[in-house]
Amino acid sequence: MPMAKQRLVTLLTDFGTRDPYVAAMKGVILSACPHAQVVDISHDIPPQDVLAAAVVLAQATRYFPPDTLHVVVVDPSVGTNRRILAGRFGGQVFLFPDNGVITFVAESTPAEALVSVSNTTYLPPRPPSMTFHGRDIFAPVAGHILNGVPLSRLGPQPQKYELLDIPAPAERQGGLVGEVIYVDRFGNMVSNVSDEALGRWCKDPAAVRVVCAGRNVGPLQGTYAFAGVGEPLALFNSMGLLEVAVNRGRACDVLRAGVGCEVRLLQV
């Protein structure tokens, strides 16, 4: 008998790891598709933080092979009439609540297919828990997708879907202005200013200095150790995004800033 093809599925949640929630989801998925390989992207998204989940999702999933299924359950509106969507972006499949968590994935790889999950054939016969759609809807539907059910059978194509309202970096008052969209566990503040945006605005990165939350951070650096211990710096990180950091410290605490604060690049 030929071996079943292994299917790759990732999980991204704000559940943490101390409670039974992640394990319950994995149990349902593996019961439906025992040959699946489950990879944890993260379960440490701050509770209900859709923006943080959107950043992590876009930055992590691009490195997975084609046809990977990515299941996202950061879902502040669980139990309401918000939709659950399944779509193909860039050759990979995503199952997610319609709350904007797909924003950065959709920006870089427009949807090739998208459906609103509503076909009761692929939903459990018993009513789901109003507070745990991850276990009772997302995980069973993920099992069907892993077993080969086409997305087109899960429901109709939506007319539109939710995207987060994140202003693009813009030239204002002689500078390029963006904002912090994510703070990592090191306290580094990641902005929405990409290296491509910098290249369009300024051809000489050595002539740029950075101001964050009203504080002069200084010129662009290559890595953290190029600043003195405890000193702030700015660099383009491994994501290709402008980051404000502190060498061996937490920039968010030192600068008393966080998500939403202004990051301004100026030419000197």
ZAMIMI-830126 format. One record per residue (C-alpha): chain; residue number from 0; x, y, z. Coordinates in pm, 1 decimal, padded with zeros to 6 digits. Last residue first. Example, Ala and Ser with C-alpha at 12.3 -4.5 7.8 and 13.67 -1.06 7.14 Angstrom:
<site kette="A" nr="1" c1="01367.0" c2="-00106.0" c3="00714.0"/>
<site kette="A" nr="0" c1="01230.0" c2="-00450.0" c3="00780.0"/>
This chain:
<site kette="A" nr="267" c1="02128.5" c2="06522.4" c3="00625.7"/>
<site kette="A" nr="266" c1="01827.5" c2="06348.6" c3="00472.3"/>
<site kette="A" nr="265" c1="01545.4" c2="06274.6" c3="00714.1"/>
<site kette="A" nr="264" c1="01365.4" c2="05950.5" c3="00797.4"/>
<site kette="A" nr="263" c1="01067.9" c2="05974.2" c3="01033.0"/>
<site kette="A" nr="262" c1="00920.6" c2="05696.2" c3="01246.6"/>
<site kette="A" nr="261" c1="00590.5" c2="05787.8" c3="01410.6"/>
<site kette="A" nr="260" c1="00436.7" c2="05584.9" c3="01691.1"/>
<site kette="A" nr="259" c1="00156.9" c2="05343.5" c3="01602.2"/>
<site kette="A" nr="258" c1="00295.2" c2="05039.8" c3="01781.2"/>
<site kette="A" nr="257" c1="00535.3" c2="05134.7" c3="02056.7"/>
<site kette="A" nr="256" c1="00715.2" c2="05416.6" c3="02235.2"/>
<site kette="A" nr="255" c1="00874.9" c2="05490.7" c3="02569.2"/>
<site kette="A" nr="254" c1="01209.9" c2="05542.5" c3="02390.9"/>
<site kette="A" nr="253" c1="01403.7" c2="05326.0" c3="02637.4"/>
<site kette="A" nr="252" c1="01108.9" c2="05090.9" c3="02694.6"/>
<site kette="A" nr="251" c1="01019.3" c2="05028.0" c3="02328.9"/>
<site kette="A" nr="250" c1="01388.6" c2="05016.7" c3="02241.1"/>
<site kette="A" nr="249" c1="01459.5" c2="04728.5" c3="02473.9"/>
<site kette="A" nr="248" c1="01828.0" c2="04685.7" c3="02552.3"/>
<site kette="A" nr="247" c1="02139.7" c2="04503.6" c3="02443.6"/>
<site kette="A" nr="246" c1="02196.7" c2="04757.3" c3="02164.6"/>
<site kette="A" nr="245" c1="01871.3" c2="04951.1" c3="02143.0"/>
<site kette="A" nr="244" c1="01645.0" c2="04907.6" c3="01842.9"/>
<site kette="A" nr="243" c1="01449.5" c2="05098.7" c3="01581.1"/>
<site kette="A" nr="242" c1="01369.6" c2="04883.7" c3="01279.2"/>
<site kette="A" nr="241" c1="01327.3" c2="04974.9" c3="00914.4"/>
<site kette="A" nr="240" c1="01192.7" c2="04676.1" c3="00725.2"/>
<site kette="A" nr="239" c1="01374.1" c2="04431.4" c3="00495.9"/>
<site kette="A" nr="238" c1="01249.2" c2="04140.9" c3="00708.3"/>
<site kette="A" nr="237" c1="01606.4" c2="04064.6" c3="00819.4"/>
<site kette="A" nr="236" c1="01630.5" c2="04414.3" c3="00964.9"/>
<site kette="A" nr="235" c1="01697.2" c2="04754.4" c3="00810.8"/>
<site kette="A" nr="234" c1="01870.2" c2="04953.1" c3="01079.3"/>
<site kette="A" nr="233" c1="01811.4" c2="05224.5" c3="01337.0"/>
<site kette="A" nr="232" c1="02000.9" c2="05276.6" c3="01660.9"/>
<site kette="A" nr="231" c1="01943.5" c2="05345.7" c3="02027.8"/>
<site kette="A" nr="230" c1="02225.9" c2="05328.6" c3="02283.7"/>
<site kette="A" nr="229" c1="02230.9" c2="05089.6" c3="02578.9"/>
<site kette="A" nr="228" c1="02559.5" c2="04935.0" c3="02473.4"/>
<site kette="A" nr="227" c1="02716.5" c2="05157.9" c3="02209.4"/>
<site kette="A" nr="226" c1="02593.4" c2="05128.5" c3="01852.9"/>
<site kette="A" nr="225" c1="02751.5" c2="04912.0" c3="01581.4"/>
<site kette="A" nr="224" c1="02660.2" c2="04609.9" c3="01793.3"/>
<site kette="A" nr="223" c1="02300.3" c2="04619.2" c3="01668.6"/>
<site kette="A" nr="222" c1="02371.2" c2="04576.4" c3="01297.7"/>
<site kette="A" nr="221" c1="02435.0" c2="04770.7" c3="00976.9"/>
<site kette="A" nr="220" c1="02350.6" c2="05117.4" c3="01107.6"/>
<site kette="A" nr="219" c1="02129.8" c2="05393.8" c3="00969.9"/>
<site kette="A" nr="218" c1="02209.7" c2="05735.8" c3="01107.4"/>
<site kette="A" nr="217" c1="02089.1" c2="05871.0" c3="01442.6"/>
<site kette="A" nr="216" c1="01803.9" c2="05783.5" c3="01678.0"/>
<site kette="A" nr="215" c1="01687.8" c2="06141.3" c3="01732.2"/>
<site kette="A" nr="214" c1="01382.5" c2="06129.1" c3="01955.9"/>
<site kette="A" nr="213" c1="01038.3" c2="06256.3" c3="01852.7"/>
<site kette="A" nr="212" c1="00872.6" c2="05914.5" c3="01871.1"/>
<site kette="A" nr="211" c1="01140.9" c2="05787.2" c3="01634.2"/>
<site kette="A" nr="210" c1="01379.3" c2="06009.5" c3="01436.4"/>
<site kette="A" nr="209" c1="01611.1" c2="05850.9" c3="01181.5"/>
<site kette="A" nr="208" c1="01908.5" c2="05990.8" c3="00995.9"/>
<site kette="A" nr="207" c1="01979.6" c2="05945.0" c3="00628.6"/>
<site kette="A" nr="206" c1="02286.6" c2="06049.8" c3="00428.4"/>
<site kette="A" nr="205" c1="02446.0" c2="05703.8" c3="00444.9"/>
<site kette="A" nr="204" c1="02130.8" c2="05565.7" c3="00279.8"/>
<site kette="A" nr="203" c1="02223.0" c2="05754.9" c3="-00042.0"/>
<site kette="A" nr="202" c1="01967.5" c2="05707.6" c3="-00322.5"/>
<site kette="A" nr="201" c1="01675.3" c2="05846.2" c3="-00123.1"/>
<site kette="A" nr="200" c1="01299.1" c2="05816.9" c3="-00167.2"/>
<site kette="A" nr="199" c1="01270.5" c2="05518.9" c3="-00401.0"/>
<site kette="A" nr="198" c1="01549.9" c2="05333.8" c3="-00221.0"/>
<site kette="A" nr="197" c1="01388.9" c2="05399.0" c3="00118.3"/>
<site kette="A" nr="196" c1="01060.5" c2="05254.3" c3="-00005.1"/>
<site kette="A" nr="195" c1="01244.8" c2="04945.2" c3="-00131.7"/>
<site kette="A" nr="194" c1="01418.3" c2="04909.1" c3="00207.4"/>
<site kette="A" nr="193" c1="01074.3" c2="04896.5" c3="00361.6"/>
<site kette="A" nr="192" c1="00917.0" c2="05150.9" c3="00596.7"/>
<site kette="A" nr="191" c1="00629.3" c2="04979.9" c3="00780.7"/>
<site kette="A" nr="190" c1="00815.7" c2="04994.6" c3="01109.8"/>
<site kette="A" nr="189" c1="00959.7" c2="04733.8" c3="01345.3"/>
<site kette="A" nr="188" c1="01025.8" c2="04838.2" c3="01705.7"/>
<site kette="A" nr="187" c1="01277.7" c2="04613.8" c3="01879.8"/>
<site kette="A" nr="186" c1="01170.2" c2="04524.5" c3="02233.8"/>
<site kette="A" nr="185" c1="01353.7" c2="04192.5" c3="02220.7"/>
<site kette="A" nr="184" c1="01021.7" c2="04004.1" c3="02209.0"/>
<site kette="A" nr="183" c1="00924.0" c2="04189.3" c3="01889.3"/>
<site kette="A" nr="182" c1="00733.8" c2="04516.8" c3="01859.0"/>
<site kette="A" nr="181" c1="00523.1" c2="04554.4" c3="01545.6"/>
<site kette="A" nr="180" c1="00366.1" c2="04823.0" c3="01326.1"/>
<site kette="A" nr="179" c1="00582.7" c2="05126.3" c3="01407.2"/>
<site kette="A" nr="178" c1="00501.3" c2="05414.1" c3="01176.1"/>
<site kette="A" nr="177" c1="00612.7" c2="05573.5" c3="00852.3"/>
<site kette="A" nr="176" c1="00732.1" c2="05915.0" c3="00741.7"/>
<site kette="A" nr="175" c1="00985.7" c2="05990.9" c3="00467.3"/>
<site kette="A" nr="174" c1="01113.9" c2="06342.6" c3="00519.1"/>
<site kette="A" nr="173" c1="01107.0" c2="06686.7" c3="00361.6"/>
<site kette="A" nr="172" c1="00785.5" c2="06799.7" c3="00526.5"/>
<site kette="A" nr="171" c1="00599.5" c2="06480.3" c3="00435.9"/>
<site kette="A" nr="170" c1="00691.3" c2="06195.2" c3="00203.6"/>
<site kette="A" nr="169" c1="00471.3" c2="05894.7" c3="00275.3"/>
<site kette="A" nr="168" c1="00501.1" c2="05548.1" c3="00425.0"/>
<site kette="A" nr="167" c1="00177.4" c2="05356.4" c3="00355.8"/>
<site kette="A" nr="166" c1="-00112.5" c2="05410.6" c3="00593.8"/>
<site kette="A" nr="165" c1="-00224.7" c2="05092.1" c3="00773.5"/>
<site kette="A" nr="164" c1="-00603.2" c2="05044.5" c3="00763.7"/>
<site kette="A" nr="163" c1="-00625.9" c2="04669.4" c3="00815.4"/>
<site kette="A" nr="162" c1="-00795.3" c2="04472.7" c3="00539.9"/>
<site kette="A" nr="161" c1="-01136.1" c2="04306.1" c3="00553.0"/>
<site kette="A" nr="160" c1="-01278.4" c2="04111.0" c3="00261.4"/>
<site kette="A" nr="159" c1="-01479.1" c2="04190.6" c3="-00048.7"/>
<site kette="A" nr="158" c1="-01748.8" c2="04040.3" c3="-00271.6"/>
<site kette="A" nr="157" c1="-01697.4" c2="03703.8" c3="-00105.9"/>
<site kette="A" nr="156" c1="-01658.9" c2="03390.2" c3="-00321.9"/>
<site kette="A" nr="155" c1="-01905.7" c2="03125.0" c3="-00222.4"/>
<site kette="A" nr="154" c1="-01849.0" c2="02826.1" c3="00008.5"/>
<site kette="A" nr="153" c1="-01628.7" c2="02531.8" c3="00098.6"/>
<site kette="A" nr="152" c1="-01654.6" c2="02354.0" c3="-00234.6"/>
<site kette="A" nr="151" c1="-01440.5" c2="02610.7" c3="-00420.6"/>
<site kette="A" nr="150" c1="-01158.9" c2="02551.7" c3="-00173.0"/>
<site kette="A" nr="149" c1="-01108.1" c2="02205.4" c3="-00314.9"/>
<site kette="A" nr="148" c1="-01131.3" c2="01916.0" c3="-00064.7"/>
<site kette="A" nr="147" c1="-00797.2" c2="01734.1" c3="-00073.3"/>
<site kette="A" nr="146" c1="-00756.0" c2="01571.6" c3="00266.1"/>
<site kette="A" nr="145" c1="-00559.7" c2="01871.3" c3="00392.8"/>
<site kette="A" nr="144" c1="-00853.6" c2="02094.8" c3="00301.1"/>
<site kette="A" nr="143" c1="-01094.9" c2="01866.6" c3="00488.5"/>
<site kette="A" nr="142" c1="-00870.4" c2="01862.8" c3="00796.4"/>
<site kette="A" nr="141" c1="-00840.0" c2="02241.9" c3="00787.9"/>
<site kette="A" nr="140" c1="-01220.1" c2="02258.7" c3="00791.9"/>
<site kette="A" nr="139" c1="-01221.0" c2="02043.2" c3="01106.0"/>
<site kette="A" nr="138" c1="-00952.3" c2="02264.0" c3="01271.5"/>
<site kette="A" nr="137" c1="-01107.5" c2="02599.7" c3="01181.7"/>
<site kette="A" nr="136" c1="-01461.4" c2="02506.6" c3="01287.3"/>
<site kette="A" nr="135" c1="-01478.8" c2="02338.4" c3="01629.7"/>
<site kette="A" nr="134" c1="-01124.0" c2="02372.9" c3="01762.5"/>
<site kette="A" nr="133" c1="-01045.1" c2="02724.3" c3="01643.4"/>
<site kette="A" nr="132" c1="-01413.1" c2="02820.0" c3="01667.7"/>
<site kette="A" nr="131" c1="-01370.4" c2="02815.4" c3="02043.7"/>
<site kette="A" nr="130" c1="-01590.3" c2="03079.1" c3="02211.2"/>
<site kette="A" nr="129" c1="-01930.4" c2="03011.0" c3="02056.6"/>
<site kette="A" nr="128" c1="-01865.5" c2="02639.3" c3="02084.8"/>
<site kette="A" nr="127" c1="-01967.0" c2="02479.2" c3="01760.4"/>
<site kette="A" nr="126" c1="-02315.3" c2="02343.9" c3="01690.1"/>
<site kette="A" nr="125" c1="-02295.7" c2="01966.6" c3="01625.6"/>
<site kette="A" nr="124" c1="-02282.1" c2="01836.4" c3="01271.1"/>
<site kette="A" nr="123" c1="-01923.1" c2="01959.1" c3="01219.1"/>
<site kette="A" nr="122" c1="-01872.5" c2="02177.9" c3="00909.9"/>
<site kette="A" nr="121" c1="-01771.5" c2="02045.0" c3="00569.5"/>
<site kette="A" nr="120" c1="-02118.2" c2="01960.8" c3="00444.4"/>
<site kette="A" nr="119" c1="-02238.5" c2="02282.0" c3="00610.2"/>
<site kette="A" nr="118" c1="-02094.7" c2="02484.5" c3="00323.1"/>
<site kette="A" nr="117" c1="-02019.5" c2="02824.4" c3="00483.3"/>
<site kette="A" nr="116" c1="-01650.5" c2="02903.0" c3="00453.2"/>
<site kette="A" nr="115" c1="-01629.6" c2="03230.1" c3="00258.3"/>
<site kette="A" nr="114" c1="-01412.9" c2="03170.3" c3="-00045.3"/>
<site kette="A" nr="113" c1="-01095.5" c2="03316.3" c3="-00198.2"/>
<site kette="A" nr="112" c1="-00882.5" c2="03216.6" c3="-00497.2"/>
<site kette="A" nr="111" c1="-00566.9" c2="03363.9" c3="-00654.1"/>
<site kette="A" nr="110" c1="-00555.2" c2="03634.0" c3="-00387.5"/>
<site kette="A" nr="109" c1="-00292.8" c2="03905.0" c3="-00433.4"/>
<site kette="A" nr="108" c1="00062.4" c2="03826.5" c3="-00315.6"/>
<site kette="A" nr="107" c1="00252.9" c2="04114.1" c3="-00150.0"/>
<site kette="A" nr="106" c1="-00040.6" c2="04318.7" c3="-00025.0"/>
<site kette="A" nr="105" c1="-00254.6" c2="04009.8" c3="00037.3"/>
<site kette="A" nr="104" c1="00001.1" c2="03863.3" c3="00277.9"/>
<site kette="A" nr="103" c1="00025.5" c2="04199.3" c3="00453.3"/>
<site kette="A" nr="102" c1="-00350.5" c2="04227.9" c3="00508.5"/>
<site kette="A" nr="101" c1="-00443.4" c2="03864.3" c3="00588.0"/>
<site kette="A" nr="100" c1="-00513.4" c2="03942.3" c3="00954.4"/>
<site kette="A" nr="99" c1="-00770.3" c2="04198.8" c3="00844.6"/>
<site kette="A" nr="98" c1="-01067.2" c2="04062.0" c3="01039.6"/>
<site kette="A" nr="97" c1="-01212.8" c2="03795.0" c3="00813.1"/>
<site kette="A" nr="96" c1="-01102.3" c2="03502.8" c3="01025.6"/>
<site kette="A" nr="95" c1="-00838.5" c2="03279.5" c3="00865.5"/>
<site kette="A" nr="94" c1="-00767.9" c2="02970.4" c3="00656.1"/>
<site kette="A" nr="93" c1="-00474.7" c2="03032.2" c3="00420.2"/>
<site kette="A" nr="92" c1="-00347.1" c2="02822.9" c3="00129.2"/>
<site kette="A" nr="91" c1="-00013.2" c2="02870.7" c3="-00045.3"/>
<site kette="A" nr="90" c1="00058.8" c2="02925.6" c3="-00413.8"/>
<site kette="A" nr="89" c1="00113.1" c2="03298.9" c3="-00374.4"/>
<site kette="A" nr="88" c1="-00219.8" c2="03350.4" c3="-00200.9"/>
<site kette="A" nr="87" c1="-00487.8" c2="03082.9" c3="-00199.1"/>
<site kette="A" nr="86" c1="-00791.7" c2="03148.7" c3="00013.8"/>
<site kette="A" nr="85" c1="-01013.3" c2="03029.9" c3="00294.5"/>
<site kette="A" nr="84" c1="-01230.0" c2="03275.1" c3="00483.6"/>
<site kette="A" nr="83" c1="-01416.5" c2="03261.9" c3="00812.9"/>
<site kette="A" nr="82" c1="-01679.5" c2="03532.0" c3="00834.7"/>
<site kette="A" nr="81" c1="-01769.6" c2="03765.2" c3="01120.2"/>
<site kette="A" nr="80" c1="-02125.3" c2="03689.9" c3="01238.4"/>
<site kette="A" nr="79" c1="-02019.9" c2="03670.4" c3="01601.2"/>
<site kette="A" nr="78" c1="-01884.2" c2="03369.6" c3="01792.0"/>
<site kette="A" nr="77" c1="-01520.7" c2="03476.9" c3="01765.9"/>
<site kette="A" nr="76" c1="-01487.8" c2="03853.5" c3="01720.7"/>
<site kette="A" nr="75" c1="-01140.4" c2="03883.6" c3="01878.9"/>
<site kette="A" nr="74" c1="-01004.6" c2="03613.6" c3="01644.1"/>
<site kette="A" nr="73" c1="-00637.4" c2="03541.3" c3="01628.5"/>
<site kette="A" nr="72" c1="-00686.2" c2="03193.0" c3="01488.2"/>
<site kette="A" nr="71" c1="-00475.1" c2="03157.8" c3="01175.1"/>
<site kette="A" nr="70" c1="-00442.2" c2="02829.3" c3="00986.4"/>
<site kette="A" nr="69" c1="-00173.3" c2="02817.3" c3="00716.1"/>
<site kette="A" nr="68" c1="-00197.2" c2="02530.5" c3="00466.3"/>
<site kette="A" nr="67" c1="00123.6" c2="02462.9" c3="00272.9"/>
<site kette="A" nr="66" c1="00050.4" c2="02418.4" c3="-00097.4"/>
<site kette="A" nr="65" c1="00386.9" c2="02560.5" c3="-00207.7"/>
<site kette="A" nr="64" c1="00678.3" c2="02535.7" c3="00036.6"/>
<site kette="A" nr="63" c1="00710.9" c2="02761.8" c3="00341.0"/>
<site kette="A" nr="62" c1="00939.8" c2="03066.0" c3="00356.5"/>
<site kette="A" nr="61" c1="00674.0" c2="03323.5" c3="00267.7"/>
<site kette="A" nr="60" c1="00469.0" c2="03202.9" c3="00564.7"/>
<site kette="A" nr="59" c1="00684.7" c2="03364.7" c3="00831.3"/>
<site kette="A" nr="58" c1="00689.8" c2="03735.9" c3="00741.6"/>
<site kette="A" nr="57" c1="00329.9" c2="03758.0" c3="00626.9"/>
<site kette="A" nr="56" c1="00189.9" c2="03570.9" c3="00926.3"/>
<site kette="A" nr="55" c1="00404.5" c2="03756.7" c3="01180.0"/>
<site kette="A" nr="54" c1="00291.9" c2="04097.0" c3="01051.6"/>
<site kette="A" nr="53" c1="-00076.7" c2="04001.6" c3="01034.0"/>
<site kette="A" nr="52" c1="-00061.2" c2="03845.6" c3="01381.7"/>
<site kette="A" nr="51" c1="00080.4" c2="04167.9" c3="01524.5"/>
<site kette="A" nr="50" c1="-00200.2" c2="04364.5" c3="01357.2"/>
<site kette="A" nr="49" c1="-00468.7" c2="04125.1" c3="01483.2"/>
<site kette="A" nr="48" c1="-00367.6" c2="04164.4" c3="01846.8"/>
<site kette="A" nr="47" c1="-00654.0" c2="03982.1" c3="02024.5"/>
<site kette="A" nr="46" c1="-00419.5" c2="03852.1" c3="02296.2"/>
<site kette="A" nr="45" c1="-00053.2" c2="03927.3" c3="02221.5"/>
<site kette="A" nr="44" c1="00072.7" c2="03675.7" c3="01963.8"/>
<site kette="A" nr="43" c1="00253.0" c2="03407.1" c3="02161.9"/>
<site kette="A" nr="42" c1="00112.7" c2="03099.0" c3="01987.4"/>
<site kette="A" nr="41" c1="00363.5" c2="03117.3" c3="01704.9"/>
<site kette="A" nr="40" c1="00444.0" c2="02956.5" c3="01369.7"/>
<site kette="A" nr="39" c1="00374.7" c2="02608.7" c3="01505.7"/>
<site kette="A" nr="38" c1="00420.8" c2="02338.3" c3="01242.6"/>
<site kette="A" nr="37" c1="00178.7" c2="02045.6" c3="01206.9"/>
<site kette="A" nr="36" c1="00270.7" c2="01759.9" c3="00973.7"/>
<site kette="A" nr="35" c1="-00039.8" c2="01586.9" c3="00843.3"/>
<site kette="A" nr="34" c1="-00044.0" c2="01208.0" c3="00799.7"/>
<site kette="A" nr="33" c1="-00324.8" c2="01160.5" c3="01052.2"/>
<site kette="A" nr="32" c1="-00566.9" c2="01386.9" c3="00858.9"/>
<site kette="A" nr="31" c1="-00902.7" c2="01415.1" c3="01036.1"/>
<site kette="A" nr="30" c1="-00775.4" c2="01295.8" c3="01373.4"/>
<site kette="A" nr="29" c1="-00460.2" c2="01499.5" c3="01315.7"/>
<site kette="A" nr="28" c1="-00657.3" c2="01820.6" c3="01267.4"/>
<site kette="A" nr="27" c1="-00881.4" c2="01757.3" c3="01568.4"/>
<site kette="A" nr="26" c1="-00586.3" c2="01674.5" c3="01793.7"/>
<site kette="A" nr="25" c1="-00390.4" c2="01977.1" c3="01675.2"/>
<site kette="A" nr="24" c1="-00680.0" c2="02205.1" c3="01764.2"/>
<site kette="A" nr="23" c1="-00711.3" c2="02048.7" c3="02108.3"/>
<site kette="A" nr="22" c1="-00336.2" c2="02081.0" c3="02166.5"/>
<site kette="A" nr="21" c1="-00350.2" c2="02453.4" c3="02087.9"/>
<site kette="A" nr="20" c1="-00638.8" c2="02510.9" c3="02329.8"/>
<site kette="A" nr="19" c1="-00528.7" c2="02300.9" c3="02625.5"/>
<site kette="A" nr="18" c1="-00372.6" c2="02591.2" c3="02821.6"/>
<site kette="A" nr="17" c1="-00010.1" c2="02674.4" c3="02904.3"/>
<site kette="A" nr="16" c1="00101.2" c2="02722.1" c3="02542.7"/>
<site kette="A" nr="15" c1="-00022.5" c2="03068.1" c3="02444.9"/>
<site kette="A" nr="14" c1="-00358.8" c2="03102.1" c3="02269.6"/>
<site kette="A" nr="13" c1="-00279.4" c2="03402.9" c3="02047.9"/>
<site kette="A" nr="12" c1="-00273.6" c2="03184.5" c3="01739.0"/>
<site kette="A" nr="11" c1="-00071.9" c2="03090.4" c3="01431.0"/>
<site kette="A" nr="10" c1="-00083.9" c2="02725.6" c3="01323.8"/>
<site kette="A" nr="9" c1="00090.2" c2="02569.9" c3="01025.3"/>
<site kette="A" nr="8" c1="-00013.9" c2="02278.4" c3="00806.3"/>
<site kette="A" nr="7" c1="00202.8" c2="02054.9" c3="00587.0"/>
<site kette="A" nr="6" c1="00050.7" c2="01752.4" c3="00417.8"/>
<site kette="A" nr="5" c1="00227.0" c2="01416.3" c3="00401.5"/>
<site kette="A" nr="4" c1="00119.6" c2="01204.3" c3="00106.4"/>
<site kette="A" nr="3" c1="-00018.6" c2="00874.7" c3="00222.2"/>
<site kette="A" nr="2" c1="00222.8" c2="00581.7" c3="00185.3"/>
<site kette="A" nr="1" c1="00150.5" c2="00338.8" c3="-00094.9"/>
<site kette="A" nr="0" c1="00000.0" c2="00000.0" c3="00000.0"/>
